[in-house]
Amino acid sequence: MSQITPQPGIMDIALYEGGASKVEGVANVVKLSSNENPLGPSPKAIAAAQAAMARMNRYPSSDHAELRAAIAEVHGLDASRIICGAGSDEVLCFLCQGFAGPGDEVVYTEHGFGMYRIYALGSGATPVVAPERDRVVDVDAILAACTEKTRLVFIANPANPTGTMVDRADLVRLAEGIPGRAILVLDGAYAEFADGYDGGAALVEARDNVVMTRTFSKLYGLGGLRIGWGYGPKPVIDVLNRLRGPFNLSDVQLRAAEAAVRDRDYATSCQKENARLRNWLAAELGKLGVPSDQSYANFILARFADSDEVDACDAFLKSQGLIVRKVAGYGLSDCLRITVGDEDSCRRVVDAIRAFKEQSE
Ligand code: PMP
């Protein structure tokens, strides 16, 4: 009998599902389940990636200096305190590896992003879940869940899959209230969709216990390339850099991301289009008796009567070529998360849900 055993809790992790982009026997399928940018990346990012392909015999930059400089310039940050990863996922993973081990606790919230638990378990730490209040992160509940063993507190702002946000005053309260050895991680995967929000950058600047993570997968339309970054106090970023593989990003990734972040006109047009269609989609679904909380991201969390209606609606949408996301795994079995697609996709979603509601009357 083998004595090989994984870390505690690993075998309770469900394998990731959700990448489907086809429905058997249905044409004209649109995937609205992964919060991707329906408009695609900036043409400048595509050109930069193509040019980098010609140099693939060469190892890429190991310090990501040019990408970090571009991010720093655009966001007004200190380039030496930026770390780039293969998706923001990798930065979240480095945070767990670097700061939480056996006996330590990692706090996140009831409907929090699934990778927080997985990375906590992967580094041998104990996940601790704080309740939310009506699908909104509850700062007091997080503070109550913290102990002297807490090393990391993860919140996504805006949150996935709820799309809700906590305001700056609450973020400050959280940063001030967590135990001395804990780091507050503000996951800003959707920060660019929240008008006027800096992703927590000002709070990172003001404190020595806050890290922000960001991604090129959402607004910048580069989910397929896997690029993210983090910004934090120098001593924290120094730890993460020691864990980082020297060539964790290819030149294709680096060049595409640099061109994408510098193309402000394209990014702004994607932000505007998302806000317009998100608000329209939420309003139209509301009229059909499918409410949602105000979303600050590029998806909406549509609420139904119960999980039976969710299952039936999900199946109906699939039959119409619309793939959305069930979020029962996040404790939201009466909801479907729907990415804001392009105008045609949004209209198709509204028409399909109207037809679904009519046929079930
Ligand atoms: N955080 C949140 C809240 C997310 O929803 C996602 C992607 N679904 C990520 C982080 C990771 O994104 P990526 O690794 O593509 O940067």
Residues whose N, C-alpha, C, O or C-beta is under 5 A from the ligand:
A	BS01	PMP	A86 G87 S88 D89 F113 A156 N160 D187 A189 T215 S217 I227 G228
